[in-house]
Amino acid sequence: MDLGIRGKRGIVCAASKGLGRGCAEALAEAGVDLVICARGREALEATAAEIAATHGVKVTPVVADITTEEGRADVLAAAGGTVDILVTNAGGPPPGLWSDWSREDFIRALDANMLTPIALMQATLPAMMAQGWGRVVNITSVSVRAPVGVLGLSNSARAGLTGFVAGTARQVAPKGVTINNLLPGMHATDRATALDQGAARAQNISEEDARAARWASIPVGRYGTRQEFGAACAFLCSQHAGFMVGQNILLDGGASNITI
C-alpha cells in the first residue's frame, strides 16, 4: 500500500533501537525524510546510516536527551521549518511500590512521559495546522488501558498524556492534523530481555523458561516485533488515517482482555 507520505519530513524520538527504530524504519520505507534522536551516539549514528542506505531517504541523527529542554531544542533545530510527522517516545520510569515514590519521582516521570511529548506537540502543531496536514503518534503503554500495579509512575504520567491528547486531538482535527497513541505490550526489545533476565534470577530458572512463561500469557504466543509496531505507526502517519482521531490503539498480542 502506498501510504502517500513520500517526501514528508518527520521526527522520531528514541529511535536508535527498539520500537522507535521500528517506527523510523517503516516511515523511511514510505519515503519520509527523518530526524531521529537518542542519547547514545554510536547506536544512533549506525541506525541512521543503515536506514538511509536501505531506503534512500535523508536521516539526520541528533544525540540528545529528548526529556530535557536542551535536547528538544536541538532536535527541533535539526528538523527546521515545518515538521509533517512527529513520533514521540521515551523510556518509562522504573517499577516499584506506591509507598516508595516521592514527589521527585513523580516529577521525573511526568517530565519524561507526559510533559516532553506535550512540549513537542506544542512546538510542532501550529505549523502543521497552518499547512492543513500533520500526523502525531505518541508511543505510550498498554498500562494506560490495563494499569500495572508496579508501574504506578508510568500509569500516572501516561494517563495524563492520554487526557491531554483526548482534548487536543479534537481541537486540531479540523485543520487536517491527527493525534493518536500507540500502546505497546511486550515486544522483542532490550526491555523485554531485561525483564526476562530479572524474572529468571528471581525464580531461579533459565532465561528461556522465563520467556516461555511470559509468552504463555500472550494469546499469539510470542512477543511483538519492532517491524509490526513500526508498520502500525506508519499507517497512523499516512494519508489513509485522516479519520482516526484521539485513539488509543493496543498492540499487545491480545494479552489485555479489554472489550472497550
Secondary structure by P-SEA (a helix, b strand, c coil): ccccccccccccccccccaaaaaaaaaaaacccbbbbcccaaaaaaaaaaaaaaccbbbbbbbcccccaaaaaaaaaaacccccbbbbbbbbccccccccccaaaaaaaaacccaaaaaaaaacaaaaaaaccbbbbbbcccccccccccaaaaaaaaaaaaaaaaaaaaaaccccbbbbbbbbcccccaaaaaaaaaaaaaacccaaaaaaaaaaaccccccccaaaaaaaaaaaaccccccccccccccccccccccc
